[in-house]
Amino acid sequence: MMNGISSDVVKANNDAAVWLVDGYMPSPASAGVSGTAAGGAAPYPMLPFMGALHTALGAEITDFLQGSESAEQALADVEAAYTAAAKEQGFLN
């Protein structure tokens, strides 16, 4: 993962994404995103319910990625796991 954000990778793929690492040169298309980040915008909202979503995704997407489950079934499993966790944590009734 650290290789993916190295300055060499950023330079080689500068226009492929909006990078939030040293060495990135914003293009006109990404100037707004880069300016917002540089201006101190709050990071991705990792509120407690997002942690539950990431946990559900991480636990349930594996079978799809390994080819043993359809995308539809994997997403249904993610939804069920997230819903159960969110109810348990009081985010959903």
DSSP file (Angstrom, degrees, kcal/mol; ACC not computed):
  #  RESIDUE AA STRUCTURE BP1 BP2  ACC     N-H-->O    O-->H-N    N-H-->O    O-->H-N    TCO  KAPPA ALPHA  PHI   PSI    X-CA   Y-CA   Z-CA
    1    1 A M     >        0   0    0      0, 0.0     4,-0.6     0, 0.0     3,-0.3   0.000 360.0 360.0 360.0 -38.7    0.0    0.0    0.0
    2    2 A M  T >4  +     0   0    0      1,-0.2     3,-1.0     2,-0.2     4,-0.1   0.855 360.0  57.7 -65.2 -32.6    2.8    2.4    0.8
    3    3 A N  G >4 S+     0   0    0      1,-0.2     3,-1.6     2,-0.2     6,-0.3   0.872  98.0  62.5 -62.8 -34.9    4.2    1.8   -2.7
    4    4 A G  G 34 S+     0   0    0     -3,-0.3    -1,-0.2     1,-0.3    -2,-0.2   0.691 108.3  40.5 -64.8 -19.6    0.9    2.9   -4.1
    5    5 A I  G << S+     0   0    0     -3,-1.0    -1,-0.3    -4,-0.6    -2,-0.2   0.173  86.3 127.5-114.0  17.0    1.4    6.4   -2.7
    6    6 A S  S <> S-     0   0    0     -3,-1.6     4,-2.4     1,-0.1     5,-0.2  -0.332  73.0-113.5 -69.9 157.5    5.1    6.8   -3.4
    7    7 A S  H  > S+     0   0    0      1,-0.2     4,-2.6     2,-0.2     5,-0.2   0.837 117.0  56.3 -62.5 -31.8    6.2    9.9   -5.2
    8    8 A D  H  > S+     0   0    0      2,-0.2     4,-2.2     1,-0.2    -1,-0.2   0.917 108.9  45.6 -65.3 -42.7    7.2    7.8   -8.2
    9    9 A V  H  > S+     0   0    0     -6,-0.3     4,-1.5     2,-0.2    -2,-0.2   0.914 113.3  50.4 -66.1 -42.4    3.7    6.3   -8.5
   10   10 A V  H  < S+     0   0    0     -4,-2.4     3,-0.4     1,-0.2    -2,-0.2   0.939 111.7  47.4 -61.3 -47.0    2.1    9.7   -8.1
   11   11 A K  H >< S+     0   0    0     -4,-2.6     3,-0.8     1,-0.2    -1,-0.2   0.899 113.1  48.4 -61.6 -41.0    4.3   11.2  -10.8
   12   12 A A  H 3< S+     0   0    0     -4,-2.2    -1,-0.2     1,-0.2    -2,-0.2   0.741 126.4  28.2 -71.3 -22.6    3.6    8.3  -13.2
   13   13 A N  T >X S+     0   0    0     -4,-1.5     3,-1.9    -3,-0.4     4,-0.6  -0.051  76.3 136.9-128.8  31.2   -0.1    8.6  -12.6
   14   14 A N  G X4 S+     0   0    0     -3,-0.8     3,-0.5     1,-0.3     5,-0.2   0.843  78.7  39.3 -51.9 -42.0   -0.6   12.3  -11.7
   15   15 A D  G 34 S+     0   0    0      1,-0.2    -1,-0.3    -4,-0.2     3,-0.1   0.415  97.6  79.8 -92.6   3.5   -3.7   12.7  -13.8
   16   16 A A  G <4 S-     0   0    0     -3,-1.9     2,-0.3    -6,-0.2    -1,-0.2   0.692 107.8  -7.9 -82.2 -18.6   -5.3    9.4  -13.0
   17   17 A A  S << S-     0   0    0     -4,-0.6     2,-0.7    -3,-0.5    -1,-0.1  -0.948  77.6 -88.8-160.4 174.4   -6.6   10.5   -9.7
   18   18 A V        -     0   0    0     -2,-0.3     2,-0.3    -3,-0.1    -3,-0.1  -0.907  48.3-158.9 -96.9 114.2   -6.6   13.2   -7.1
   19   19 A W        -     0   0    0     -2,-0.7     4,-0.0    -5,-0.2   -14,-0.0  -0.731  20.0-161.0 -97.8 141.8   -3.7   12.5   -4.8
   20   20 A L        +     0   0    0     -2,-0.3     2,-0.3     2,-0.1    -1,-0.1  -0.301  63.1  94.7-112.6  46.1   -3.3   13.8   -1.3
   21   21 A V  S >  S-     0   0    0    -15,-0.1     3,-1.5   -14,-0.0    -2,-0.1  -0.896  85.7 -80.4-132.9 161.4    0.4   13.2   -1.1
   22   22 A D  T 3  S+     0   0    0     -2,-0.3   -12,-0.1     1,-0.2     3,-0.1  -0.327 112.2  36.4 -59.9 141.4    3.5   15.2   -1.7
   23   23 A G  T 3  S+     0   0    0      1,-0.3     2,-0.3   -13,-0.1    -1,-0.2   0.211  80.5 131.5 100.3 -13.9    4.5   15.4   -5.3
   24   24 A Y    <   -     0   0    0     -3,-1.5    -1,-0.3     1,-0.0   -13,-0.1  -0.555  41.8-158.9 -75.2 133.7    1.0   15.7   -6.7
   25   25 A M        -     0   0    0     -2,-0.3    -1,-0.0   -15,-0.1    -3,-0.0  -0.923  20.5-131.4-112.9 103.9    0.4   18.5   -9.2
   26   26 A P        -     0   0    0      0, 0.0   -11,-0.1     0, 0.0     5,-0.1  -0.220  16.1-144.4 -58.0 139.1   -3.3   19.3   -9.4
   27   27 A S    >>  -     0   0    0    -13,-0.2     3,-0.9     1,-0.1     4,-0.7  -0.488  33.1 -98.3 -91.2 169.8   -4.8   19.6  -12.9
   28   28 A P  G >4 S+     0   0    0      0, 0.0     3,-0.6     0, 0.0     4,-0.4   0.866 125.6  55.5 -57.3 -33.8   -7.5   22.1  -13.7
   29   29 A A  G 34 S+     0   0    0      1,-0.2     4,-0.2     2,-0.1     3,-0.2   0.767 114.9  37.5 -70.8 -23.9  -10.1   19.3  -13.3
   30   30 A S  G <> S+     0   0    0     -3,-0.9     4,-2.6     1,-0.1     5,-0.3   0.343  84.3 102.7-108.6   6.7   -8.9   18.5   -9.8
   31   31 A A  H <X S+     0   0    0     -4,-0.7     4,-2.6    -3,-0.6     5,-0.2   0.868  81.3  51.5 -59.7 -38.2   -8.1   22.0   -8.6
   32   32 A G  H  > S+     0   0    0     -4,-0.4     4,-2.2     2,-0.2    -1,-0.2   0.925 112.1  44.6 -66.3 -45.1  -11.3   22.2   -6.5
   33   33 A V  H  > S+     0   0    0     -4,-0.2     4,-2.3     2,-0.2     5,-0.2   0.937 116.2  46.9 -64.0 -46.8  -10.7   19.0   -4.7
   34   34 A S  H  X S+     0   0    0     -4,-2.6     4,-2.7     1,-0.2    -2,-0.2   0.900 112.5  49.9 -63.4 -41.0   -7.1   19.8   -4.0
   35   35 A G  H  X S+     0   0    0     -4,-2.6     4,-1.6    -5,-0.3    -1,-0.2   0.886 109.6  51.4 -64.8 -39.1   -8.0   23.3   -2.9
   36   36 A T  H  <>S+     0   0    0     -4,-2.2     5,-1.7     2,-0.2    -2,-0.2   0.926 112.9  44.9 -63.7 -45.0  -10.6   22.0   -0.5
   37   37 A A  H ><5S+     0   0    0     -4,-2.3     3,-1.6     1,-0.2    -2,-0.2   0.924 113.4  49.8 -65.0 -43.8   -8.2   19.5    1.0
   38   38 A A  H 3<5S+     0   0    0     -4,-2.7    -1,-0.2     1,-0.3    -2,-0.2   0.787 103.6  62.2 -65.7 -26.1   -5.4   22.1    1.3
   39   39 A G  T 3<5S-     0   0    0     -4,-1.6    -1,-0.3    -5,-0.2    -2,-0.2   0.433 124.5 -98.6 -81.2   1.7   -7.9   24.5    2.9
   40   40 A G  T < 5 +     0   0    0     -3,-1.6    -3,-0.2     1,-0.2    -2,-0.1   0.744  55.9 177.1  92.9  24.3   -8.3   22.1    5.9
   41   41 A A      < -     0   0    0     -5,-1.7    -1,-0.2     1,-0.1    -5,-0.0  -0.241  41.5 -94.6 -58.4 149.8  -11.6   20.3    5.0
   42   42 A A        -     0   0    0      1,-0.1    -1,-0.1     3,-0.0    -2,-0.0  -0.371  46.8-110.4 -63.3 144.6  -12.6   17.6    7.4
   43   43 A P        -     0   0    0      0, 0.0    -1,-0.1     0, 0.0     3,-0.1  -0.123  57.7 -52.0 -69.5 173.1  -11.4   14.2    6.4
   44   44 A Y  S    S-     0   0    0      1,-0.2     2,-1.4     2,-0.1     0, 0.0  -0.170  72.6-100.8 -43.3 132.2  -13.7   11.4    5.2
   45   45 A P        +     0   0    0      0, 0.0     2,-1.2     0, 0.0    -1,-0.2  -0.426  43.7 179.2 -71.6  92.1  -16.4   11.1    7.8
   46   46 A M        +     0   0    0     -2,-1.4     5,-0.1    -3,-0.1    -2,-0.1  -0.302  19.4 159.8 -88.5  52.5  -15.4    8.1    9.9
   47   47 A L    >>  -     0   0    0     -2,-1.2     3,-1.7     1,-0.1     4,-1.2  -0.264  59.9 -92.4 -66.3 164.2  -18.3    8.3   12.2
   48   48 A P  H 3> S+     0   0    0      0, 0.0     4,-1.4     0, 0.0     3,-0.3   0.825 125.2  57.1 -53.6 -35.7  -19.0    5.1   14.1
   49   49 A F  H 3> S+     0   0    0      1,-0.2     4,-1.6     2,-0.2     5,-0.1   0.782 100.7  58.0 -70.4 -22.6  -21.5    3.9   11.6
   50   50 A M  H <> S+     0   0    0     -3,-1.7     4,-2.7     2,-0.2    -1,-0.2   0.856 101.9  55.3 -72.0 -33.7  -18.9    4.0    8.8
   51   51 A G  H  X S+     0   0    0     -4,-1.2     4,-2.2    -3,-0.3    -2,-0.2   0.904 107.1  50.2 -61.8 -40.8  -16.7    1.7   10.9
   52   52 A A  H  X S+     0   0    0     -4,-1.4     4,-2.2     2,-0.2    -1,-0.2   0.885 110.8  49.6 -64.5 -38.5  -19.6   -0.8   10.9
   53   53 A L  H  X S+     0   0    0     -4,-1.6     4,-2.7     2,-0.2    -2,-0.2   0.931 110.9  48.6 -66.1 -45.3  -19.9   -0.5    7.2
   54   54 A H  H  X S+     0   0    0     -4,-2.7     4,-2.6     1,-0.2    -2,-0.2   0.884 111.3  51.0 -63.4 -37.6  -16.2   -1.0    6.5
   55   55 A T  H  X S+     0   0    0     -4,-2.2     4,-2.2     2,-0.2    -1,-0.2   0.928 111.2  47.8 -63.9 -45.1  -16.3   -4.1    8.8
   56   56 A A  H  X S+     0   0    0     -4,-2.2     4,-2.2     2,-0.2     5,-0.2   0.924 113.3  47.8 -62.9 -44.7  -19.3   -5.5    7.0
   57   57 A L  H  X S+     0   0    0     -4,-2.7     4,-2.1     1,-0.2     5,-0.2   0.940 112.3  48.9 -60.8 -47.3  -17.6   -4.9    3.6
   58   58 A G  H  < S+     0   0    0     -4,-2.6     4,-0.3     1,-0.2    -1,-0.2   0.868 116.3  42.6 -61.7 -37.5  -14.3   -6.4    4.7
   59   59 A A  H  < S+     0   0    0     -4,-2.2    -1,-0.2    -5,-0.2    -2,-0.2   0.825 122.6  35.2 -78.3 -32.3  -16.0   -9.5    6.1
   60   60 A E  H  < S+     0   0    0     -4,-2.2     4,-0.4    -5,-0.2     3,-0.3   0.629 103.1  65.4-103.7 -14.8  -18.5  -10.1    3.3
   61   61 A I  S  X S+     0   0    0     -4,-2.1     4,-2.4    -5,-0.2     3,-0.2   0.639  79.5  85.7 -84.7 -13.2  -16.8   -9.2    0.0
   62   62 A T  H  > S+     0   0    0     -4,-0.3     4,-1.9     1,-0.2     6,-0.2   0.891  85.2  52.5 -57.2 -45.9  -14.2  -11.9    0.2
   63   63 A D  H  4>S+     0   0    0     -3,-0.3     5,-2.4     1,-0.2     6,-0.8   0.886 110.8  48.4 -62.0 -37.8  -16.3  -14.6   -1.4
   64   64 A F  H >45S+     0   0    0     -4,-0.4     3,-1.6    -3,-0.2    -1,-0.2   0.942 110.6  50.2 -64.7 -46.6  -17.1  -12.4   -4.3
   65   65 A L  H 3<5S+     0   0    0     -4,-2.4    -2,-0.2     1,-0.3    -1,-0.2   0.796 110.3  50.9 -64.0 -27.4  -13.4  -11.4   -4.8
   66   66 A Q  T 3<5S-     0   0    0     -4,-1.9    -1,-0.3    -5,-0.2    -2,-0.2   0.457 116.6-115.9 -87.7  -1.7  -12.5  -15.1   -4.7
   67   67 A G  T < 5S+     0   0    0     -3,-1.6    -3,-0.2    -4,-0.3    -2,-0.1   0.588  87.4 109.9  82.5  10.9  -15.1  -15.9   -7.4
   68   68 A S  S   <S+     0   0    0     -5,-2.4     2,-0.3    -6,-0.2    -4,-0.2   0.367  76.3  39.5-100.7   6.2  -17.2  -18.1   -5.2
   69   69 A E  S    S-     0   0    0     -6,-0.8    -2,-0.2    -5,-0.2    -1,-0.1  -0.994  82.9-110.2-151.8 147.1  -20.2  -15.8   -4.9
   70   70 A S     >  -     0   0    0     -2,-0.3     4,-2.5     1,-0.1     5,-0.2  -0.328  30.1-116.2 -72.7 159.8  -22.1  -13.4   -7.1
   71   71 A A  H  > S+     0   0    0      1,-0.2     4,-2.7     2,-0.2     5,-0.2   0.900 116.9  54.7 -61.4 -40.4  -21.8   -9.6   -6.7
   72   72 A E  H  > S+     0   0    0      1,-0.2     4,-2.1     2,-0.2    -1,-0.2   0.922 110.4  44.7 -60.8 -44.7  -25.5   -9.6   -5.9
   73   73 A Q  H  > S+     0   0    0      2,-0.2     4,-2.5     1,-0.2    -1,-0.2   0.909 112.6  51.5 -67.3 -41.1  -25.2  -12.2   -3.1
   74   74 A A  H  X S+     0   0    0     -4,-2.5     4,-2.5     1,-0.2    -2,-0.2   0.923 111.3  47.4 -61.1 -44.0  -22.1  -10.5   -1.7
   75   75 A L  H  X S+     0   0    0     -4,-2.7     4,-2.7     2,-0.2    -1,-0.2   0.873 110.6  51.9 -66.8 -36.0  -23.9   -7.1   -1.5
   76   76 A A  H  X S+     0   0    0     -4,-2.1     4,-2.4    -5,-0.2    -1,-0.2   0.905 110.6  48.8 -64.2 -40.0  -26.9   -8.7    0.1
   77   77 A D  H  X S+     0   0    0     -4,-2.5     4,-2.6     2,-0.2    -2,-0.2   0.900 110.7  50.5 -65.2 -40.7  -24.5  -10.2    2.7
   78   78 A V  H  X S+     0   0    0     -4,-2.5     4,-3.0     2,-0.2     5,-0.3   0.937 110.9  49.3 -61.0 -46.8  -22.9   -6.8    3.3
   79   79 A E  H  X S+     0   0    0     -4,-2.7     4,-2.8     1,-0.2    -2,-0.2   0.921 112.5  47.1 -60.2 -44.3  -26.3   -5.2    3.7
   80   80 A A  H  X S+     0   0    0     -4,-2.4     4,-2.3     2,-0.2    -1,-0.2   0.915 114.2  47.0 -64.9 -42.4  -27.4   -7.9    6.2
   81   81 A A  H  X S+     0   0    0     -4,-2.6     4,-2.2     2,-0.2    -2,-0.2   0.916 115.0  45.9 -66.0 -42.7  -24.1   -7.7    8.2
   82   82 A Y  H  X S+     0   0    0     -4,-3.0     4,-3.2    -5,-0.2     5,-0.2   0.930 112.0  51.0 -65.3 -44.8  -24.2   -3.9    8.3
   83   83 A T  H  X S+     0   0    0     -4,-2.8     4,-2.3    -5,-0.3     5,-0.2   0.911 111.5  47.9 -60.0 -43.5  -27.9   -3.8    9.3
   84   84 A A  H  X S+     0   0    0     -4,-2.3     4,-2.3    -5,-0.2    -1,-0.2   0.929 115.3  44.7 -63.2 -45.2  -27.3   -6.2   12.1
   85   85 A A  H  X S+     0   0    0     -4,-2.2     4,-2.1     2,-0.2    -2,-0.2   0.903 112.7  51.1 -66.4 -41.1  -24.3   -4.3   13.4
   86   86 A A  H  <>S+     0   0    0     -4,-3.2     5,-2.9     2,-0.2     6,-1.1   0.883 111.9  47.0 -66.1 -38.5  -26.0   -0.9   13.0
   87   87 A K  H ><5S+     0   0    0     -4,-2.3     3,-1.0    -5,-0.2    -1,-0.2   0.918 111.7  51.1 -66.2 -43.2  -29.0   -2.2   15.0
   88   88 A E  H 3<5S+     0   0    0     -4,-2.3    -2,-0.2     1,-0.3    -1,-0.2   0.866 113.0  45.5 -61.8 -36.4  -26.7   -3.7   17.6
   89   89 A Q  T 3<5S-     0   0    0     -4,-2.1    -1,-0.3    -5,-0.1    -2,-0.2   0.436 118.5-110.5 -89.0  -0.6  -24.9   -0.4   18.0
   90   90 A G  T < 5S+     0   0    0     -3,-1.0    -3,-0.2    -4,-0.4    -4,-0.1   0.631  86.3 116.3  84.9  13.8  -28.1    1.7   18.0
   91   91 A F  S   <S+     0   0    0     -5,-2.9     2,-0.3    -6,-0.2    -4,-0.2   0.748  79.5  32.0 -84.6 -25.1  -27.8    3.4   14.7
   92   92 A L              0   0    0     -6,-1.1    -2,-0.2    -9,-0.1    -1,-0.1  -0.931 360.0 360.0-128.5 152.7  -30.9    1.7   13.2
   93   93 A N              0   0    0     -2,-0.3    -6,-0.1    -3,-0.1    -1,-0.0   0.432 360.0 360.0 -90.0 360.0  -34.2    0.6   14.8
